[in-house]
């Protein structure tokens, strides 16, 4: 099944982008109708919030919390640099971009939206040879030019897969992650996702430990603004997230692969070994 090529421009002024999401304005708004799923949510400026496919970067702002900011901000700046967005200035609180040379041209390849009405997208800077709105079969060769792939290769994004992603594209991104991990790039020298990390307070995951953002978000959802990690595994079991474990070929839920021993948490498989079932 082909992707839809949608040309447009990327925008950050007035927003708080991170390493795996950005606003995009289609040159032809009618092209949004090509996507399966709920209608794309556009704001008053005609900008859509993209969900950049197959990657998850450290959170710069999630329910008032962040992950270690040096690496979280590095992922965000990598995205902006790759898209040609220069001279970025934030407000005094560092929470919103107030000026930048944005509106840079590029395109996305997308087939569908997700439950929050965001286009699930492979993101590319620059021009495409095909016409706007054209169907495109995305192969691993072209994938390597995407921001998605390049973020993983730079070691600034975790591979995080959902069931709508084709296996050849998934395998290509996994190889990039393996190369970045072996090369000690970006997040990987500090990653504690599968090694295990101790949670004594929220600061453990907001300031100290580098972990898979999806796991970070679940911990924040559980702990709120404080408390301890005791009961976290039960919380995950009570809020099941179906996943496919690729090596075993078995369906289960996320809690199956999360181990909690006293106040130490770890994911028992590498992130790229799981495929989350799209809701």
N, C-alpha and C positions, 0 to 999 in steps of 0.2 A: 504493500500500500504506500503510495507516495506521500511526501510532505507537501505542504503548500508554502510557496515562497512569497513572503510579504516584505516589501521594501518600505523603508521609513527612516525615522531619526530617533536617536536616544537622548533622553532628557533627565537632568538631575537637579536643576535649580528649584528650590522649595521642597525638595524631597530628602529622604534619608536612605540612600541605597546602601546595600552591603555587597558582599562578593558574589551572591547568587541571585540577585534580583535587581531589576532596573525598569524604569518607565520607557515605553516605546510608543511612538506615534506612527501609524500606518499612513503612507502616502495616499492610499485609497481605502477609506474606511469600509467600503463594501467588501474588501477582502477578508474582513473578520468573519463574514458569513460563510466562508469556506470551511471553517473549523467545526468539527464535531463537538458535542458537549454543550453546556450552558452558554448563553450569549456572553461575549467578552464584556467585562465591566470597564467602562471608560469614564474618566472624570470629566470635568467641565472643559478641560483643555484638549480632550480627545486622546489622552494618554492612557495606555493600558499598562498594568503591572505585569511583567513577565515572570513566569517561574522557569528558571533556567534548568533544563533537563539534566538528570543524572549526576548532579553535584550538590554538595551541601557544604557551605563555608561557615567558619566560626561566626557566631552571632555578635553583631555590634549593638543590637537593641532588640530584646525579646521580653515583653511584659515588664519593661523597666530594668532588665538585666542584660549583661553582656558576658561574653567569654573573654579570655585573655586578649587584650585589645591590640597588642603589637601585631599578632598574627591575623586577628580579625580585620584590622585596618589594612594590613598588607594585601589581603584578598580583595578588599573593596577597591584599593588604589590600583591593583593589577587589572581589575575589570575596567575601570575608567581609562587607564592608560591604553589598554588594548583597543578600546573603542574610540580613542583619539580625543577624549574629553580632558582638556587642559585647564590650568589656572583655577583649580577648585579651591573655594574658600568656604569654610563652615562658620556658623554663628558662634558666639562666645562659648556656648555650652558644648559645642562640638557635636550637636545632634542633628543639624539640618544644613544643607548646602545653600548658601545665599548668593553665590555667583560662580560662574564657570563658563568656559567656552564649550557649551553643550550644543545639542541639535545636530550632532554628527551623524553622517549617513551610514546606513548599514542595512542588514536584512535579517529576518529570522526564517527558520524552517519549522513549521508546526503543523500538527494534524488535529489537535484537540485542545480544549480547555479542561481545567480541573474544577473541583467542587467550589472553589473560591472565585471561579470565572476568570482565572488567569490563563493566558495561552502558555502551554507547555512547549518550550522553545529551545532549539539550537540557535545560538546567537553568533552572527558574523559581522565583522567590520568591513566597510568598503562596499564595492559594487558587485552585483551578480550579473552574469552574462544572460541569464534567462529573463524573460519578461515578468513583470510584477503579476503575482497571482498564479504563476505557472506551477504545475505539479513537478516535483523533483524527487528522484530516488536518491536518498542520502546513503553513500557508501563510506567505508572506513577511511578512504583516502581524503574525501572532502571533509569528513568529520574532524580530521586533524587540524583543519584551519579554523575550527570553531573556538569560541571563548570557553565553551564547556570543556573541551579536551585540553586546551592550553592551560587552564586553571589547575586541572588535575596534574598535568605534566610538571607544572611549576611547584607542586607540592602545597598548593594553597587551598585545595578543595578535597573533601572526602568523596569518593564515589558512593552514590546513594541511588539505588535503582528501584523503579516501579514497574509494574507488570506491563505497561504499554510500550516499554523500550525493546527494540529489536535486539536479538542476541548477538549479532555481529558487531553492532555498535557498542553494546555493553562490554563485550570482550576487548574491544579496542581501548576503551576507557580504563578497564581493569589493568591492561598492560601498561598504560601510562602511569597509573597509581603505583604499580609494582616497581616501575623504573624510578619514580620519585622517592618511594620508600627506601629502596636500596641505595639511592644516591644521597639520602639524608637531607632532602630538600624541605623547606617550609615547615609544615606542621609535624612531619614524621619523626624527627629526633625527640620531640616532646610529647608525642601522642601516647596516651595512657589507656586508650579505649579497651584494648584486650589484655593489657598488662595488669590493669586494676588500679583504682584510685580511691583514696580515702576521703569520705565526705563527713567533715565535722561541722560544717556550716555552709551557707550559700557561697561564701568566699572561696571555698574549696573548688567550686566549678566555675565561678565567675572570674576569679583572679589567678588561680593557681594551676589547675589541671586542664590540659588540652585533650578534649574528648570529642567523639562524634557529636555534631550539633543536634541530631535527632534525639540522642540519649540525653544531652543537656536540657533540651526543651521538656522532655518528660520529667526530668528531675525538678525543674522549675515549676512545672504544673503540679507536681506532688508536694513540694516543700513550700510553695507560695513565697512568703517573705521571711521564712525562718523555719525552725523545727529541725528534726533530724531525718535521717534516711531510713530509719526502721519502718518497715511496712511498705517499702517501695515496690518490691517484687509483687506483693499482693495487689497493690494499686495497678500495676501493669496487667496482671491477670484479670482484674475486674474491668479493665478497659482494653480489651483485646485488639491487637493489630495483626491481621493475618500476614504471614510472610512465607516465601518459598526459600528453603535452604538449598542452594544450588548444588553443592557437592553430594548431598544425600538425595536430592530430588524429592524432599518431603515438605508438605505444607504444615505449618504450625503457627504459633503466635509469638510476638516479640519477646514476651516474658520467658519463653523457653530458653532463650539465648542470653538472658541477663542473670548473672550470678551476684547475689548479695550475701556477704559474710560479715556479720556485725556491721561495721560502717564502711566496708570496702565493697566497691561495685566494679564489675567488669562485664564486657560483652565477650561471650565465649567463642565467637567466630569473627573473622575479619568483616568489616562493613560490606565489602564487595561480594561476599558469599551469600548475602541476603537480597531478595527481591520483595519489596513491599507490594501488597495487592492494592491497586488503586481503588479508592472508594468511589 
